[in-house]
Amino acid sequence: MRTFPDFPLFVLSSLRSVLIDNRTLNCVWELTYRCNAQCGFCHYWRKPASPRDELTLAEIHQAIYRVYRCGCRLINFSGGEPTLRDDLEEIVRYASSLRIWTSLTTNGSRLDRDRIRRLRTAGLDNLFISLDFNDGAAHDRHRHIEGLYDNIMSNVAILKGDFLGGHRTAGIMCVVSNHNLESARQLTEIASRHGVFISFQLYHPKKVAVESFRIQDPRTIAETLVALKKSHWNVISSRSYLKGMGRGHTRRPCSAGRKYFSIDPMGYLHPCVDLPAVGHVLRDPVSVTRSPSALSAVHGCSGCWYCFRGEADHALSMRGSLEKIGQFGGIIWRGR
């Protein structure tokens, strides 16, 4: 979205998708499995991927229109590393032209001032850079990219002036694990000093079963992050999601397949990013993600607590909707 009239129209169409049972609101779109990092809590970089296997730009435009028609009003573009696609701005521009709220999570290695400005001009609404440690050497070792931390700091420093404004949000996204509990407060303060937001996501062994990353005392980290949200204006994660980190279990079933779904780089539809494909976005209706077999897989899942799962389910409740409306109203006011 790029103009003020787009925002209220987006809110109205999103509410329609929330309230009508056969409309789907949210999509996590993995544009590529290619990645230039080697993070221990992700397995994509271990699997060789080729651009030839991915949807073309024309096919992605066609697929975006198909998911728009089914009621999808939010797309989170991810990967792999989505900035490895040189046509990323064109993808964002087309989704934005349909008044879809677009979000991007990146490791920050291929960002600079020019690309940040191009993404904003294309209509990107959210831009979050992954940062797990306040110590540069530790972060570079963790992601296996030399000089990554310094590049991220350069980008974070320009987000306020070159991206933020109006309804847009940008900042740091931190995956909280057993390795970086001490960094949460420092990263929040770094983001605050630069006038940008921070979002927290809990590591969960659902994707990569590396037990050394698992939080040993989830209740303590939940209490710590809730306290940070109370004391810092820029913690954008909802209080409900942060509190949920401490439960040690999740509610079942979630809304995967019904209100949110995933698309992989080849165009296959998944009720959840961690569940098997149930169709293809160019050949099948998106509603295949809510078919009996797809929902059976959802109901059989042991659960997780990713941002997508926790925040999305919270936003579908009346309390969560009001919290989000109030939160983004504050963001718009701050960005005036």
C-alpha positions in Angstrom: 0.0 0.0 0.0 1.3 3.5 -0.8 -1.5 6.0 -0.1 -3.6 6.8 2.9 -7.0 5.8 1.2 -5.5 2.3 0.7 -5.3 1.7 4.5 -9.0 2.0 5.5 -9.9 -0.1 2.4 -7.3 -2.7 3.5 -8.8 -2.7 7.0 -12.4 -3.2 5.7 -11.4 -6.0 3.3 -9.3 -7.7 6.0 -12.2 -7.7 8.4 -14.4 -9.2 5.7 -11.8 -12.0 5.4 -11.7 -12.5 9.1 -15.5 -12.7 9.5 -16.4 -14.8 6.5 -15.5 -18.4 7.1 -14.6 -19.3 3.5 -12.2 -16.5 3.0 -8.5 -16.8 3.8 -6.6 -13.8 5.2 -2.9 -14.4 5.5 -0.2 -16.1 3.4 3.5 -16.9 4.1 5.1 -17.0 0.7 8.5 -18.6 0.5 9.9 -17.0 -2.7 13.0 -19.1 -2.8 14.8 -21.9 -0.8 18.1 -20.4 -1.8 20.1 -18.7 1.0 23.5 -17.2 1.4 23.5 -17.9 5.2 23.9 -21.1 7.1 21.8 -20.7 10.3 21.8 -23.6 12.7 18.0 -23.4 13.3 17.1 -23.7 9.6 17.6 -26.5 7.1 16.9 -24.8 3.7 20.6 -24.0 3.0 21.4 -27.7 3.4 19.2 -28.5 0.4 20.6 -27.3 -3.0 18.0 -25.1 -4.8 18.0 -23.7 -8.3 16.2 -20.5 -9.6 14.9 -22.7 -12.5 12.7 -24.6 -10.0 11.0 -21.4 -8.8 7.9 -19.7 -10.2 8.6 -17.0 -12.8 7.7 -13.4 -12.2 4.7 -13.8 -14.5 3.6 -16.9 -12.7 3.9 -15.2 -9.3 1.8 -12.3 -10.6 -0.9 -14.8 -11.6 -0.7 -16.6 -8.3 -0.9 -13.3 -6.3 -4.1 -12.5 -8.1 -5.5 -15.9 -7.3 -4.8 -15.6 -3.6 -6.2 -12.1 -3.6 -9.4 -13.4 -5.1 -9.8 -15.9 -2.2 -9.6 -13.1 0.4 -5.9 -13.0 1.2 -5.0 -9.5 2.3 -1.6 -10.1 4.0 1.5 -11.7 2.4 4.7 -12.2 4.3 7.4 -12.8 1.7 10.2 -15.0 3.1 12.6 -17.7 2.1 15.4 -18.9 2.1 16.6 -15.4 1.5 14.0 -13.5 -0.5 16.3 -10.7 -1.6 18.2 -13.2 -3.7 15.3 -12.7 -6.2 16.3 -9.7 -8.3 12.6 -9.3 -9.2 11.5 -8.9 -5.6 10.5 -5.3 -6.1 8.2 -6.2 -9.0 6.6 -8.9 -6.9 5.9 -6.4 -4.1 4.7 -3.8 -6.5 2.1 -6.0 -8.0 0.8 -7.3 -4.6 0.7 -3.7 -3.4 -1.3 -2.6 -6.4 -4.1 -5.0 -5.2 -4.0 -3.3 -1.7 -2.4 -6.4 -0.2 -0.4 -5.7 3.0 3.2 -6.9 2.2 5.8 -7.9 4.6 9.4 -9.0 4.1 11.8 -10.8 6.5 15.5 -10.8 5.4 18.9 -11.6 6.8 19.9 -8.1 5.6 23.0 -9.1 3.7 21.7 -7.8 0.4 20.2 -4.6 1.7 21.5 -1.1 1.3 20.0 2.4 1.2 19.1 2.1 -2.5 17.3 -1.2 -2.2 15.5 -0.1 0.9 14.2 2.9 -0.9 13.2 0.8 -3.9 11.2 -1.6 -1.7 9.4 1.3 -0.1 8.6 2.8 -3.5 7.3 -0.6 -4.6 4.8 -0.4 -1.7 6.3 -2.7 0.9 4.6 -2.2 4.3 6.8 -4.2 6.7 10.6 -4.7 6.5 12.3 -6.7 9.3 15.9 -7.7 9.4 16.9 -10.8 11.3 19.3 -10.1 14.2 20.0 -12.6 16.9 22.9 -11.2 18.9 24.0 -7.8 20.0 27.6 -9.0 19.6 28.7 -8.7 16.0 31.2 -11.6 16.0 28.6 -13.9 17.6 25.9 -13.0 15.0 28.3 -13.4 12.0 29.3 -16.9 13.4 25.7 -17.8 13.9 24.7 -16.9 10.3 28.1 -17.7 8.7 28.3 -14.4 6.8 31.4 -12.3 7.5 30.6 -8.6 8.1 26.8 -9.3 8.3 26.3 -7.6 11.6 28.0 -4.3 10.5 25.8 -4.3 7.3 22.7 -4.8 9.4 23.6 -2.0 11.7 24.1 0.3 8.7 20.7 -0.6 7.4 18.9 -0.3 10.8 20.4 3.2 11.1 18.7 4.3 7.9 15.3 2.6 8.2 13.7 5.4 10.1 14.6 8.0 7.5 14.4 5.9 4.3 11.5 3.5 5.0 9.3 4.3 8.0 6.4 6.7 7.7 2.6 6.5 7.8 1.5 2.9 8.5 4.8 1.3 7.6 6.8 -0.7 10.2 10.4 -1.8 10.1 13.2 -2.9 12.4 14.7 -6.1 13.9 13.3 -9.6 14.1 15.0 -11.8 16.7 14.6 -15.5 16.9 14.8 -16.2 20.6 16.7 -19.4 21.5 18.7 -20.9 24.3 21.8 -19.3 22.7 20.8 -15.6 22.8 18.6 -15.0 25.8 20.9 -12.3 27.1 20.6 -10.3 23.9 16.9 -9.6 24.0 17.1 -6.4 26.1 20.2 -5.1 24.3 18.6 -5.6 20.9 15.4 -3.9 22.0 17.4 -0.9 23.1 19.5 -0.9 19.9 16.2 -0.8 17.9 14.8 1.9 20.2 17.8 4.2 19.8 17.4 4.0 16.0 13.7 4.7 16.2 12.6 1.3 14.8 10.6 -1.7 16.0 11.6 -5.2 17.2 9.7 -8.4 16.8 10.4 -11.6 18.7 9.9 -15.2 17.4 10.4 -18.2 19.6 12.7 -21.0 18.3 10.8 -24.2 17.9 12.3 -27.6 17.0 9.3 -28.2 14.6 11.5 -27.1 11.7 14.9 -28.3 12.7 15.1 -30.5 15.7 18.3 -29.0 17.3 17.7 -29.4 21.0 20.6 -27.0 21.9 18.5 -24.1 20.6 15.4 -25.0 22.7 14.5 -22.6 25.5 15.1 -24.4 28.8 12.9 -22.1 30.8 10.2 -20.6 28.5 8.3 -19.0 31.4 11.2 -16.8 32.3 11.8 -15.6 28.7 8.1 -14.9 28.3 8.1 -12.8 31.5 11.3 -11.0 30.3 9.8 -10.2 26.9 6.4 -9.1 28.3 8.3 -6.8 30.7 10.3 -5.4 27.7 7.0 -4.7 25.9 5.7 -2.7 28.9 8.9 -0.7 29.2 9.7 -0.1 25.5 7.4 1.4 22.9 9.0 -0.4 20.0 8.3 -4.1 20.9 5.7 -4.8 18.2 5.0 -8.4 19.1 1.6 -8.7 20.8 1.5 -9.3 24.6 -0.7 -12.3 24.0 2.0 -13.9 21.7 4.8 -13.2 24.1 2.9 -14.6 27.1 2.1 -17.7 25.0 5.8 -18.4 24.8 5.8 -19.5 28.5 3.0 -22.0 28.3 5.2 -24.9 27.1 2.4 -26.1 24.9 -0.1 -24.6 22.3 -3.8 -24.7 21.7 -5.0 -27.1 19.1 -6.2 -26.9 16.5 -4.8 -23.7 15.0 -6.2 -21.8 12.0 -3.7 -23.1 9.5 -5.4 -24.0 6.2 -8.5 -22.0 7.0 -7.4 -18.4 7.7 -3.7 -18.7 6.8 -1.7 -20.9 4.5 1.7 -21.1 2.8 3.1 -21.2 -0.7 6.5 -22.6 -1.5 8.9 -21.4 -4.2 7.5 -23.9 -6.7 4.0 -22.7 -6.2 2.7 -25.6 -4.1 0.1 -24.8 -1.5 0.5 -25.9 2.1 -2.0 -25.4 5.0 1.2 -24.6 7.0 4.8 -24.0 6.1 5.7 -27.2 8.0 3.0 -29.5 6.5 2.9 -31.3 3.2 1.7 -29.7 0.0 -2.0 -30.3 -0.8 -2.2 -28.6 -4.3 -0.7 -26.0 -6.6 -1.6 -22.3 -6.6 -1.8 -22.1 -10.5 -3.8 -25.3 -10.9 -6.0 -25.7 -7.8 -8.2 -23.3 -5.8 -6.6 -22.0 -2.6 -9.5 -23.5 -0.7 -7.7 -26.9 -1.1 -5.8 -25.9 2.0 -9.0 -26.3 4.0 -9.9 -29.7 2.5 -10.6 -32.6 4.9 -7.2 -34.2 4.2 -5.4 -30.9 4.7 -7.2 -30.0 7.9 -6.6 -33.6 9.1 -2.9 -32.9 8.9 -3.4 -29.6 10.8 -5.3 -31.3 13.6 -2.7 -34.1 13.9 0.1 -31.6 14.4 1.7 -31.4 17.8 1.7 -27.6 17.6 4.3 -24.8 17.5 4.6 -21.2 18.6 5.9 -19.3 15.6 5.0 -15.7 15.0 2.8 -16.7 12.1 0.9 -19.2 14.3 0.7 -17.3 17.5 0.2 -13.8 16.2 -2.1 -14.8 13.4 -4.5 -16.7 15.7 -4.4 -13.9 18.2 -5.3 -11.3 15.5 -8.3 -13.4 14.5 -9.9 -13.0 18.0 -11.9 -9.9 18.9 -9.4 -8.9 21.6 -6.5 -9.5 19.2 -8.1 -7.5 16.4 -8.7 -4.5 18.8 -5.1 -4.7 20.0 -3.8 -4.7 16.4 -6.0 -1.8 15.4 -4.9 0.2 18.4 -1.2 -0.7 17.7 -1.3 0.3 14.1 -3.3 3.4 14.9 -0.4 4.4 17.2 2.1 3.6 14.4 0.3 5.8 12.0 0.1 8.6 14.5 3.8 8.3 15.3 4.6 8.3 11.6 2.8 11.5 10.8 
